């Protein structure tokens, strides 16, 4: 029972870390695209 729970927690943490990385990457991409467009609006 404990092993299964630990596995679930590890999987959840991994998914959470991936989503955080994805979010920060999309934020950087938005900033780069806005720089290309020449707009001075902040991406965040």
PDB file of N, CA, C and O in Angstrom, chain B, residues numbered from 101:
ATOM      1  N   UNK B 101       0.834  -1.199   0.000  1.00  0.00           N
ATOM      2  CA  UNK B 101       0.000   0.000   0.000  1.00  0.00           C
ATOM      3  C   UNK B 101       0.875   1.257   0.000  1.00  0.00           C
ATOM      4  O   UNK B 101       0.633   2.195  -0.760  1.00  0.00           O
ATOM      5  N   UNK B 102       1.890   1.260   0.860  1.00  0.00           N
ATOM      6  CA  UNK B 102       2.757   2.437   0.962  1.00  0.00           C
ATOM      7  C   UNK B 102       3.535   2.661  -0.331  1.00  0.00           C
ATOM      8  O   UNK B 102       3.708   3.798  -0.768  1.00  0.00           O
ATOM      9  N   UNK B 103       4.007   1.565  -0.944  1.00  0.00           N
ATOM     10  CA  UNK B 103       4.779   1.688  -2.188  1.00  0.00           C
ATOM     11  C   UNK B 103       3.925   2.308  -3.284  1.00  0.00           C
ATOM     12  O   UNK B 103       4.387   3.176  -4.025  1.00  0.00           O
ATOM     13  N   UNK B 104       2.682   1.861  -3.383  1.00  0.00           N
ATOM     14  CA  UNK B 104       1.783   2.399  -4.407  1.00  0.00           C
ATOM     15  C   UNK B 104       1.552   3.884  -4.200  1.00  0.00           C
ATOM     16  O   UNK B 104       1.551   4.657  -5.158  1.00  0.00           O
ATOM     17  N   UNK B 105       1.359   4.278  -2.963  1.00  0.00           N
ATOM     18  CA  UNK B 105       1.114   5.688  -2.637  1.00  0.00           C
ATOM     19  C   UNK B 105       2.331   6.534  -2.996  1.00  0.00           C
ATOM     20  O   UNK B 105       2.197   7.618  -3.564  1.00  0.00           O
ATOM     21  N   UNK B 106       3.518   6.031  -2.663  1.00  0.00           N
ATOM     22  CA  UNK B 106       4.750   6.763  -2.976  1.00  0.00           C
ATOM     23  C   UNK B 106       4.880   6.937  -4.483  1.00  0.00           C
ATOM     24  O   UNK B 106       5.290   7.992  -4.967  1.00  0.00           O
ATOM     25  N   UNK B 107       4.523   5.879  -5.221  1.00  0.00           N
ATOM     26  CA  UNK B 107       4.616   5.935  -6.681  1.00  0.00           C
ATOM     27  C   UNK B 107       3.672   7.001  -7.226  1.00  0.00           C
ATOM     28  O   UNK B 107       4.028   7.749  -8.136  1.00  0.00           O
ATOM     29  N   UNK B 108       2.476   7.064  -6.671  1.00  0.00           N
ATOM     30  CA  UNK B 108       1.484   8.053  -7.113  1.00  0.00           C
ATOM     31  C   UNK B 108       1.997   9.462  -6.830  1.00  0.00           C
ATOM     32  O   UNK B 108       1.881  10.352  -7.672  1.00  0.00           O
ATOM     33  N   UNK B 109       2.563   9.660  -5.642  1.00  0.00           N
ATOM     34  CA  UNK B 109       3.073  10.983  -5.264  1.00  0.00           C
ATOM     35  C   UNK B 109       4.215  11.394  -6.189  1.00  0.00           C
ATOM     36  O   UNK B 109       4.276  12.541  -6.631  1.00  0.00           O
ATOM     37  N   UNK B 110       5.122  10.456  -6.485  1.00  0.00           N
ATOM     38  CA  UNK B 110       6.252  10.757  -7.375  1.00  0.00           C
ATOM     39  C   UNK B 110       5.725  11.119  -8.760  1.00  0.00           C
ATOM     40  O   UNK B 110       6.184  12.082  -9.374  1.00  0.00           O
ATOM     41  N   UNK B 111       4.767  10.346  -9.242  1.00  0.00           N
ATOM     42  CA  UNK B 111       4.182  10.629 -10.557  1.00  0.00           C
ATOM     43  C   UNK B 111       3.528  11.997 -10.579  1.00  0.00           C
ATOM     44  O   UNK B 111       3.668  12.741 -11.550  1.00  0.00           O
ATOM     45  N   UNK B 112       2.811  12.334  -9.512  1.00  0.00           N
ATOM     46  CA  UNK B 112       2.128  13.627  -9.429  1.00  0.00           C
ATOM     47  C   UNK B 112       3.138  14.768  -9.432  1.00  0.00           C
ATOM     48  O   UNK B 112       2.954  15.772 -10.120  1.00  0.00           O
ATOM     49  N   UNK B 113       4.209  14.601  -8.652  1.00  0.00           N
ATOM     50  CA  UNK B 113       5.246  15.642  -8.585  1.00  0.00           C
ATOM     51  C   UNK B 113       5.892  15.831  -9.948  1.00  0.00           C
ATOM     52  O   UNK B 113       6.179  16.953 -10.365  1.00  0.00           O
ATOM     53  N   UNK B 114       6.120  14.706 -10.643  1.00  0.00           N
ATOM     54  CA  UNK B 114       6.759  14.773 -11.957  1.00  0.00           C
ATOM     55  C   UNK B 114       5.867  15.538 -12.934  1.00  0.00           C
ATOM     56  O   UNK B 114       6.339  16.392 -13.685  1.00  0.00           O
ATOM     57  N   UNK B 115       4.573  15.219 -12.912  1.00  0.00           N
ATOM     58  CA  UNK B 115       3.619  15.886 -13.808  1.00  0.00           C
ATOM     59  C   UNK B 115       3.554  17.375 -13.480  1.00  0.00           C
ATOM     60  O   UNK B 115       3.524  18.220 -14.374  1.00  0.00           O
ATOM     61  N   UNK B 116       3.534  17.682 -12.178  1.00  0.00           N
ATOM     62  CA  UNK B 116       3.463  19.080 -11.747  1.00  0.00           C
ATOM     63  C   UNK B 116       4.697  19.844 -12.214  1.00  0.00           C
ATOM     64  O   UNK B 116       4.581  20.966 -12.708  1.00  0.00           O
ATOM     65  N   UNK B 117       5.874  19.245 -12.062  1.00  0.00           N
ATOM     66  CA  UNK B 117       7.118  19.891 -12.485  1.00  0.00           C
ATOM     67  C   UNK B 117       7.105  20.120 -13.993  1.00  0.00           C
ATOM     68  O   UNK B 117       7.545  21.165 -14.473  1.00  0.00           O
ATOM     69  N   UNK B 118       6.596  19.131 -14.738  1.00  0.00           N
ATOM     70  CA  UNK B 118       6.534  19.263 -16.193  1.00  0.00           C
ATOM     71  C   UNK B 118       5.625  20.415 -16.583  1.00  0.00           C
ATOM     72  O   UNK B 118       5.968  21.205 -17.463  1.00  0.00           O
ATOM     73  N   UNK B 119       4.465  20.523 -15.936  1.00  0.00           N
ATOM     74  CA  UNK B 119       3.526  21.587 -16.277  1.00  0.00           C
ATOM     75  C   UNK B 119       4.111  22.951 -15.931  1.00  0.00           C
ATOM     76  O   UNK B 119       3.886  23.923 -16.652  1.00  0.00           O
ATOM     77  N   UNK B 120       4.858  23.030 -14.835  1.00  0.00           N
ATOM     78  CA  UNK B 120       5.493  24.298 -14.452  1.00  0.00           C
ATOM     79  C   UNK B 120       6.541  24.682 -15.493  1.00  0.00           C
ATOM     80  O   UNK B 120       6.639  25.843 -15.890  1.00  0.00           O
ATOM     81  N   UNK B 121       7.329  23.687 -15.934  1.00  0.00           N
ATOM     82  CA  UNK B 121       8.350  23.942 -16.953  1.00  0.00           C
ATOM     83  C   UNK B 121       7.699  24.401 -18.250  1.00  0.00           C
ATOM     84  O   UNK B 121       8.169  25.337 -18.896  1.00  0.00           O
ATOM     85  N   UNK B 122       6.600  23.724 -18.625  1.00  0.00           N
ATOM     86  CA  UNK B 122       5.888  24.078 -19.848  1.00  0.00           C
ATOM     87  C   UNK B 122       5.398  25.515 -19.773  1.00  0.00           C
ATOM     88  O   UNK B 122       5.524  26.280 -20.729  1.00  0.00           O
ATOM     89  N   UNK B 123       4.837  25.866 -18.623  1.00  0.00           N
ATOM     90  CA  UNK B 123       4.280  27.205 -18.455  1.00  0.00           C
ATOM     91  C   UNK B 123       5.379  28.263 -18.588  1.00  0.00           C
ATOM     92  O   UNK B 123       5.192  29.275 -19.264  1.00  0.00           O
ATOM     93  N   UNK B 124       6.520  28.027 -17.945  1.00  0.00           N
ATOM     94  CA  UNK B 124       7.608  29.010 -18.002  1.00  0.00           C
ATOM     95  C   UNK B 124       8.180  29.082 -19.421  1.00  0.00           C
ATOM     96  O   UNK B 124       8.605  30.148 -19.866  1.00  0.00           O
ATOM     97  N   UNK B 125       8.191  27.945 -20.131  1.00  0.00           N
ATOM     98  CA  UNK B 125       8.694  27.948 -21.505  1.00  0.00           C
ATOM     99  C   UNK B 125       7.764  28.741 -22.409  1.00  0.00           C
ATOM    100  O   UNK B 125       8.232  29.497 -23.261  1.00  0.00           O
ATOM    101  N   UNK B 126       6.455  28.584 -22.239  1.00  0.00           N
ATOM    102  CA  UNK B 126       5.512  29.321 -23.080  1.00  0.00           C
ATOM    103  C   UNK B 126       5.621  30.808 -22.768  1.00  0.00           C
ATOM    104  O   UNK B 126       5.472  31.642 -23.662  1.00  0.00           O
ATOM    105  N   UNK B 127       5.878  31.144 -21.515  1.00  0.00           N
ATOM    106  CA  UNK B 127       6.041  32.552 -21.132  1.00  0.00           C
ATOM    107  C   UNK B 127       7.240  33.144 -21.865  1.00  0.00           C
ATOM    108  O   UNK B 127       7.169  34.260 -22.378  1.00  0.00           O
ATOM    109  N   UNK B 128       8.344  32.392 -21.913  1.00  0.00           N
ATOM    110  CA  UNK B 128       9.551  32.861 -22.603  1.00  0.00           C
ATOM    111  C   UNK B 128       9.275  33.002 -24.095  1.00  0.00           C
ATOM    112  O   UNK B 128       9.717  33.966 -24.719  1.00  0.00           O
ATOM    113  N   UNK B 129       8.547  32.049 -24.669  1.00  0.00           N
ATOM    114  CA  UNK B 129       8.223  32.105 -26.093  1.00  0.00           C
ATOM    115  C   UNK B 129       7.385  33.337 -26.391  1.00  0.00           C
ATOM    116  O   UNK B 129       7.613  34.014 -27.394  1.00  0.00           O
ATOM    117  N   UNK B 130       6.417  33.636 -25.529  1.00  0.00           N
ATOM    118  CA  UNK B 130       5.570  34.812 -25.724  1.00  0.00           C
ATOM    119  C   UNK B 130       6.421  36.071 -25.704  1.00  0.00           C
ATOM    120  O   UNK B 130       6.237  36.965 -26.530  1.00  0.00           O
ATOM    121  N   UNK B 131       7.348  36.140 -24.764  1.00  0.00           N
ATOM    122  CA  UNK B 131       8.225  37.313 -24.659  1.00  0.00           C
ATOM    123  C   UNK B 131       9.041  37.470 -25.934  1.00  0.00           C
ATOM    124  O   UNK B 131       9.160  38.574 -26.466  1.00  0.00           O
ATOM    125  N   UNK B 132       9.606  36.365 -26.428  1.00  0.00           N
ATOM    126  CA  UNK B 132      10.428  36.415 -27.641  1.00  0.00           C
ATOM    127  C   UNK B 132       9.596  36.846 -28.841  1.00  0.00           C
ATOM    128  O   UNK B 132      10.056  37.638 -29.664  1.00  0.00           O
ATOM    129  N   UNK B 133       8.358  36.323 -28.946  1.00  0.00           N
ATOM    130  CA  UNK B 133       7.495  36.683 -30.066  1.00  0.00           C
ATOM    131  C   UNK B 133       7.151  38.162 -30.015  1.00  0.00           C
ATOM    132  O   UNK B 133       7.088  38.827 -31.050  1.00  0.00           O
ATOM    133  N   UNK B 134       6.928  38.678 -28.810  1.00  0.00           N
ATOM    134  CA  UNK B 134       6.569  40.083 -28.674  1.00  0.00           C
ATOM    135  C   UNK B 134       7.760  40.967 -29.040  1.00  0.00           C
ATOM    136  O   UNK B 134       7.584  42.049 -29.602  1.00  0.00           O
ATOM    137  N   UNK B 135       8.966  40.511 -28.724  1.00  0.00           N
ATOM    138  CA  UNK B 135      10.166  41.267 -29.096  1.00  0.00           C
ATOM    139  C   UNK B 135      10.274  41.324 -30.619  1.00  0.00           C
ATOM    140  O   UNK B 135      10.623  42.359 -31.187  1.00  0.00           O
ATOM    141  N   UNK B 136       9.970  40.199 -31.275  1.00  0.00           N
ATOM    142  CA  UNK B 136      10.025  40.137 -32.735  1.00  0.00           C
ATOM    143  C   UNK B 136       9.012  41.106 -33.345  1.00  0.00           C
ATOM    144  O   UNK B 136       9.297  41.766 -34.345  1.00  0.00           O
ATOM    145  N   UNK B 137       7.824  41.187 -32.733  1.00  0.00           N
ATOM    146  CA  UNK B 137       6.771  42.064 -33.249  1.00  0.00           C
ATOM    147  C   UNK B 137       7.116  43.528 -33.035  1.00  0.00           C
ATOM    148  O   UNK B 137       6.571  44.399 -33.714  1.00  0.00           O
ATOM    149  N   UNK B 138       8.001  43.804 -32.112  1.00  0.00           N
ATOM    150  CA  UNK B 138       8.383  45.176 -31.838  1.00  0.00           C
ATOM    151  C   UNK B 138       7.419  45.861 -30.884  1.00  0.00           C
ATOM    152  O   UNK B 138       7.432  47.087 -30.772  1.00  0.00           O
ATOM    153  N   UNK B 139       6.583  45.093 -30.193  1.00  0.00           N
ATOM    154  CA  UNK B 139       5.648  45.680 -29.233  1.00  0.00           C
ATOM    155  C   UNK B 139       6.351  45.850 -27.897  1.00  0.00           C
ATOM    156  O   UNK B 139       7.260  45.088 -27.569  1.00  0.00           O
ATOM    157  N   UNK B 140       5.938  46.832 -27.135  1.00  0.00           N
ATOM    158  CA  UNK B 140       6.569  47.092 -25.841  1.00  0.00           C
ATOM    159  C   UNK B 140       5.697  46.589 -24.702  1.00  0.00           C
ATOM    160  O   UNK B 140       6.010  46.800 -23.530  1.00  0.00           O
ATOM    161  N   UNK B 141       4.589  45.915 -25.055  1.00  0.00           N
ATOM    162  CA  UNK B 141       3.705  45.372 -24.016  1.00  0.00           C
ATOM    163  C   UNK B 141       4.410  44.249 -23.265  1.00  0.00           C
ATOM    164  O   UNK B 141       5.138  43.457 -23.864  1.00  0.00           O
ATOM    165  N   UNK B 142       4.196  44.183 -21.964  1.00  0.00           N
ATOM    166  CA  UNK B 142       4.786  43.108 -21.163  1.00  0.00           C
ATOM    167  C   UNK B 142       3.988  41.828 -21.400  1.00  0.00           C
ATOM    168  O   UNK B 142       2.764  41.867 -21.526  1.00  0.00           O
ATOM    169  N   UNK B 143       4.688  40.693 -21.460  1.00  0.00           N
ATOM    170  CA  UNK B 143       4.035  39.416 -21.743  1.00  0.00           C
ATOM    171  C   UNK B 143       3.364  38.850 -20.500  1.00  0.00           C
ATOM    172  O   UNK B 143       2.545  37.936 -20.595  1.00  0.00           O
ATOM    173  N   UNK B 144       3.709  39.393 -19.331  1.00  0.00           N
ATOM    174  CA  UNK B 144       3.155  38.835 -18.104  1.00  0.00           C
ATOM    175  C   UNK B 144       2.559  39.846 -17.210  1.00  0.00           C
ATOM    176  O   UNK B 144       2.057  39.504 -16.139  1.00  0.00           O
TER     177      UNK B 144
END
